Amino acid sequence: MALLEVEDLEVSLKSGRDLLKVVDGISFTIEQGETLGIVGESGCGKSLTALATMGLLGGTPIRVTGGRILFEGQDLSLLTPNQRRMIMGNQMAMIFQEPMTSLNPVYRVGDQIIEALQQHETLSQKQARDRAIELLALVRIPDPKNRINSFPHQLSGGMRQRVMIAMALACDPKLLIADEPTTALDVTVQSQILDLIVDLQKQTGMAVILISHDLGVIAETCNKVAVMYRGKVIEAADADDLFAHLRHPYTRGLLDSIPVADKEVEHLNAIKGRVPTLEEAIEGCTFNPRCPNVQQKCLSSYPSVAAFERGHEVRCHFPLEGNE
């Protein structure tokens, strides 16, 4: 049994009388100890998939309108809010994109970690504080006994992100969802944060879902990859197979847009156009306005899933040969 199974998940935004599908029938599984990378441009539904999995869409006009989310075989949609709250933060935890807006600016970082601990575990104030110091040391924050008294604005972006990781790991979760945890960081700190997540995963055995727009980041850290475009998974495979045998033109475009350090280029490669908005009606494949390989069939029908060797799946009428 997989740790997490997402089956035909649909997430919709209520707009007037209409329901606009933001996430449209995606499925994936993750086993204990695995790292799944979800990649795609902004607006493809990656973060909403994570928020739906964590049950954090309450109070918004966005709702789960189809499919199931199973955690250790348990359908999360059947739980009461209190039952689900006991799982979230305890067995499933999430690191958000921007720590400065996720941390409360008027509370010390130590108090915020302590609150997370006492929410799920029976600890005295001293025990919780000692555990918080241990967690800050675990995520390699120097001088944790003093840093525990810092306010978020007194820490650098990298240190704030480490605090968010410490808070997420407070209750030894089985699954960690990291939603673009390095977006606001420079490349040196980004590498440190990714290395930290990988090291902590090895120590704890937790599963990780890493959400990113950067295929380079995904290639460094993940066992499996799901590429999303406008709410659907359009390519999915083991990481080694996906990067050795790219099948979808969109995945090819994402990879080609990564600069190569040892090559001088006058213009960076880019995928033309942008991700269509939900209100834009597109006949056929939703990638066809941007696809360099578009043909007549792409303009009239949406492609079904084509399966290749080693479980490699792609939604494309004319998939690449695997090394184009």
N, C-alpha and C positions, 0 to 999 in steps of 0.2 A: 504494500500500500504506500502510495506517494505521501510525502509530508503535506504538500499543498496541491490540489487539483482545481484548476479553473476550467469550467466547461461552458462553452457557448455564452460567455458573459456579454450582456448588453447593458450599457449605461446611457441614459438619455437625458437631454436637457429640455425642460418644459419652456417653450417659447410661445406665449399666447395660448392658442388652442392646440398647437402642434407639439409633438415630441420629436426632437432631433437627436438621432443616434450619434453619440460621441464615441462610444466604443461598441463595435458591431460584431458580436459573435466570436470573440477570441477564446482560444483554449490553450492551456499549457500546463505542465506538471513540473514539480521540483522535488527531488529527493533530499533526505538529510545529508548535509555536507556538500551539496552541489551549489554552484553559482550560475544563476540564469541571468543573462544580459538582455534587457529590453531596450532597443535602440530605435531612433527615428527623430525627425525634426520636431521642433515645437509645434504643438497643435495636432499631433498624431494620436493622442489619447494615452500616452504612457503614464503620466502622473495620475490621471483619473482612474486608470486600472489599479494603481497602487492604493489610492484613497478608497476605492470601492472594496478592495480586498481587506483593508483595515477597518472598514465600516465608518469612515470619516466624512460621509457625504450629508449627514444630518444637518438641517438648518440651511440647506441650499436648494435651488430649483433642479438639482441633478439627482437622479434616482437610478438604482439598479432595476432594470425593467425585464431582465431575462437571464437565464442561465443559473449556474450554481457555483459556489465557492466552498470547497471541502477542505477542511484542515484536520489532518489525521482521520479522515473518513467522516468527519462531522460537518453537516451542512450548516454553515454560519448563519444563513438567512433564517433558520428555524429557532435561533437562540433569542432569548429576551435581551433587551439592552444591558441589563446588569450582568447576565451570563457572558455576553460578548465582551463587555468591559473587562471582565476578569481574564480573558484570553489576551486582549490587546495590551501591549506593554509588558505582559508577563511571558506569554509563549510566542507572541508575534510583536515585533517592534519596528519602528520606522525612523529613519533619519531624513529630515526634510531638506529642501534645496538651500534655503537661506537661513543660517543659524541666527542672524541678528533679528529677524522677524519671528523666529520660532521660540527663542528664549525670551522670558519676561525681563524687560530692561530694568525693572525696579526691585528685583530680587537677586540676591547673590547666587552664583551658579551652583554652589554647594547646596543651598536650600532647595533649589529646583531638582537636583538629583535625589536629595533626601526625601522630598515629597513623593517622587516616583517609587522609591524603595518602600516607603511606609504605606503606599496605596495598595501594594500587592504582598508585602511580607510583614510578619509580626516582629518588629524591631524597636528597641528603645531609641531615644534620640541619639545617645552616644554610639550605639551599634550602627545606626544608620549613617552617622557622620563618619565613623571609621571606615565603613564600607564605601562611602562616597570618595574618601581619600584614596582608598585602594583602587577604585575605578579610574580616578584621575591619573594615578600612577600607571595603570594598565594601558591607558591611551597615550602615555608618554608626555604628559604635561609636567614640566619641571617644577620642583618645589610645590607639590600638591597640597601640603599642609597649609601653605599661605594662599595659594591660588584658589582654594575652596571658598575663600572670603571675597573673591573678586566679583564685580558686577560685569555683565557681558561687554559693556563698552570699554572696559579696561583690558580686554583681551584682543589679540589679533584675529583675523578671519580664520586662520588655520586652527588656533587654539579654541575658538568658539565651536568650530566643527568637531573638534575632539571632545568637547563637553557634550555635544549632541550625541556623539557615539557612545560616550560613557553613560549617558542617560538611557540610551536605547539598550545597552548591555546590562543595565542595572539588575535585571531579574533573570539573567541567563536565558534569553529567548531561544527557541528552536529555529525561528525564521527571522531574519533581518532584511527589511526592505530599505535600500539606500536610493533615494530619489535625487539623482544628479548631485551627489554630495560634494563634488569638486568644482561646480560651475563657477562660483565667485572667487576661486583661488588661483594664484599664479601656478605655473607649471611645476615648479619645485615643490611647493606645498601640496599640489595635487598628487604628485607621485608619492609623497610621504603618507597622505591620507589613504590612498589606494593600497599601499604596502601594509599600512596598519590594519585595514579591514581584512586583507588576506591573512595576515599573521594571527589576528584574533579569531578568524574562522578556523584556522588550523588548531588553535588552542582549545576552542570550545566545541567544534564539530557542528556549528549551526549552518543552516542553509542561508544563502544570500540571493536576493533579487537586486541586481544593480541596474538602475535606469540611467540612460545617458543618450546624448545626441552624437557621441564621439565613438566611432567604431574602433579607434586606436585604443581607447580605454577598455572597451569590451574585450578586445583581442588579448589584452594583458591579463585579464582577471577571470574570465568566465569559461565554464564548461559547455554551456548551451547558449544559443542566441535566438531571440525572436525579433524580427524586424517589423516595425509597425508603420503603417501609412494610412492616414485618415480613418483611424479607428479600427483597422483590421491588421491581423498578422499576415504579411505578404511573403515572408520567407522565414523558415525556422529549421535549425539543424544544430548538430554538435558544432562547437566553435571551430575545431580543426577542419572539419569538413566544409563548413560555410566559407572560411577564408581561403581554402584551397580550391573550392568549386562554387564560386558565386553564380547564382542562377537568375536573380532578378535585376533588371536595369537600375532600379532605385538603390539597391544595396551596392551595386557597382559605382553609382554616382556618389554615395556617401563615402566609400573607400577612396575614390579618386580625389575627393575634396580635401583629404588630409595632406598637409604640406610635407615634403620630404626634406629633411634637414641638410642633406649633402648635395642637393641639386638646386641650382639657381633657376628661378622661373620668373618670367615677366608678369604673368597673370595666373592667379590660382584657379584651379578647376572648380566649377560650381554647377549644381543642378539648376537649370533655368527655371524661372517662375517661382511659385510658392505653393504651400499646401492649401488646397481650396477650403473655403469656409464651409460651415455646415449648411448655410443657406444656398450655396451654389449647387445646382443640379448638374451632374455630369453623366452623360450616357456612357455605358460600357465601363471599361477600367478607369478608376478614378485617377490613375497616374498618367493617363494618355495625353493630357495637355503638356506634360513635361518630359515624356519618354522619347529618347532618341531613336527608338526602334519601333515606333507606333505604326500599326497597319490597320486596314479597314476593319478587321474583326474586333480590334481593341476599342473601336468607336461605338460598337453596337451591343456588346455583351460583356458582362463582368466575368473574369476567369474563375474557374473552379480550382481546387487544390490539385496540383500535380505532385506525385510522390516519386522520389528518386532513391538511389541506394543509401543505406545507412540512416534511413528515416528522414532524409532531407526533403522538405516540403516547400513548394513555391506556388504563389498565385500569379500566373502569367501565361498568356496565350502562346508566347514565343520566348520561352526561357533561354537564357544564355547557355552556351555549351559547357560552362563550368570553369573555363580559363580565359574567357574573353576580357 
